[in-house]
C-alpha cells in the first residue's frame, strides 16, 4: 500500500498514515480477499490516478508528469529574460 497517496494526508503513504478513513476502505477491500493490486486498481478507478504516487503515463496524466518540467522551463525563461533586460538597462 506504499504506492497510494492518502487523500486526507496527501503527503503520507497509505501504509504509514494513521488516518482511519482511507485505510478503512483499503483494509475492507483486503479483508474481502482482494490482492494489493486489486485494491490499488479499485481505488485508482474510484478516485482517479492522482491517488497513486507513480501514475501511469497516458494523455490524462501528462500534466502530472510534464507539468513540473514545463513550469521549470517557463520560470528559467522568465529569469533569463529579466536578467537580459536588466543587463540591457545598465548600458
C-alpha positions as CSV (number, residue, x, y, z in Angstrom):
1,X,0.0,0.0,0.0
2,X,3.0,2.3,-0.2
3,X,2.0,3.2,-3.8
4,X,-1.1,5.1,-2.7
5,X,-1.3,8.7,-1.6
6,X,-3.9,9.2,1.1
7,X,-6.5,11.8,0.3
8,X,-6.8,13.0,3.9
9,X,-3.0,13.4,4.2
10,X,-1.7,13.8,0.7
11,X,2.0,13.6,1.5
12,X,1.7,10.4,3.5
13,X,1.9,6.9,2.2
14,X,-1.3,4.9,2.9
15,X,0.7,2.2,4.8
16,X,2.3,4.8,7.1
17,X,-0.6,7.1,7.7
18,X,-2.6,6.9,10.9
19,X,-5.8,8.4,9.3
20,X,-8.6,5.9,9.8
21,X,-10.8,6.8,6.9
22,X,-8.6,5.9,3.9
23,X,-7.1,2.9,5.5
24,X,-10.6,1.7,6.3
25,X,-11.5,1.3,2.7
26,X,-8.2,-0.4,1.9
27,X,-8.5,-2.8,4.8
28,X,-12.1,-3.6,3.9
29,X,-11.0,-4.5,0.4
30,X,-8.1,-6.6,1.6
31,X,-10.4,-8.3,4.1
32,X,-12.8,-9.2,1.3
33,X,-9.9,-11.3,-0.2
34,X,-8.6,-8.9,-2.8
35,X,-4.9,-8.6,-3.5
36,X,-3.0,-5.3,-3.1
37,X,-3.0,-4.8,-6.9
38,X,-6.8,-5.2,-7.0
39,X,-7.2,-2.7,-4.1
40,X,-4.9,-0.2,-5.9
41,X,-6.9,-0.7,-9.1
42,X,-10.2,-0.3,-7.3
43,X,-9.0,2.9,-5.6
44,X,-7.5,4.4,-8.7
45,X,-10.6,3.6,-10.7
46,X,-12.8,5.2,-8.0
47,X,-10.7,8.3,-7.1
48,X,-8.5,8.7,-10.2
49,X,-4.8,8.3,-10.9
50,X,-3.9,11.2,-8.5
51,X,-4.1,8.7,-5.6
52,X,-1.0,6.9,-7.0
53,X,2.5,8.1,-6.2
54,X,3.5,6.9,-9.7
55,X,0.6,7.4,-12.0
56,X,0.7,5.7,-15.4
57,X,1.9,7.7,-18.4
58,X,-1.2,8.5,-20.5
59,X,-2.6,11.7,-22.0
60,X,-4.8,12.4,-19.0
61,X,-1.7,12.3,-16.7
62,X,0.7,14.2,-18.9
63,X,0.3,17.4,-16.7
64,X,1.4,15.3,-13.7
65,X,4.5,14.1,-15.5
66,X,5.5,17.0,-17.6
67,X,3.9,20.0,-15.8
68,X,6.8,20.4,-13.4
69,X,9.3,20.5,-16.2
70,X,7.2,23.0,-18.2
71,X,6.9,25.2,-15.2
72,X,10.6,25.0,-14.5
73,X,11.3,25.8,-18.2
74,X,9.0,28.8,-18.1
75,X,10.5,30.0,-14.9
76,X,14.0,29.8,-16.3
77,X,13.0,31.5,-19.5
78,X,11.4,34.4,-17.5
79,X,14.5,34.6,-15.3
80,X,16.7,34.7,-18.4
81,X,14.5,37.4,-20.0
82,X,14.5,39.5,-16.8
83,X,18.3,39.3,-16.5
84,X,18.8,40.1,-20.2
85,X,16.5,43.2,-19.8
86,X,18.3,44.2,-16.6
87,X,21.7,43.9,-18.3
88,X,20.4,46.0,-21.3
89,X,19.2,48.8,-18.9
90,X,22.6,49.1,-17.3
91,X,24.3,50.1,-20.6
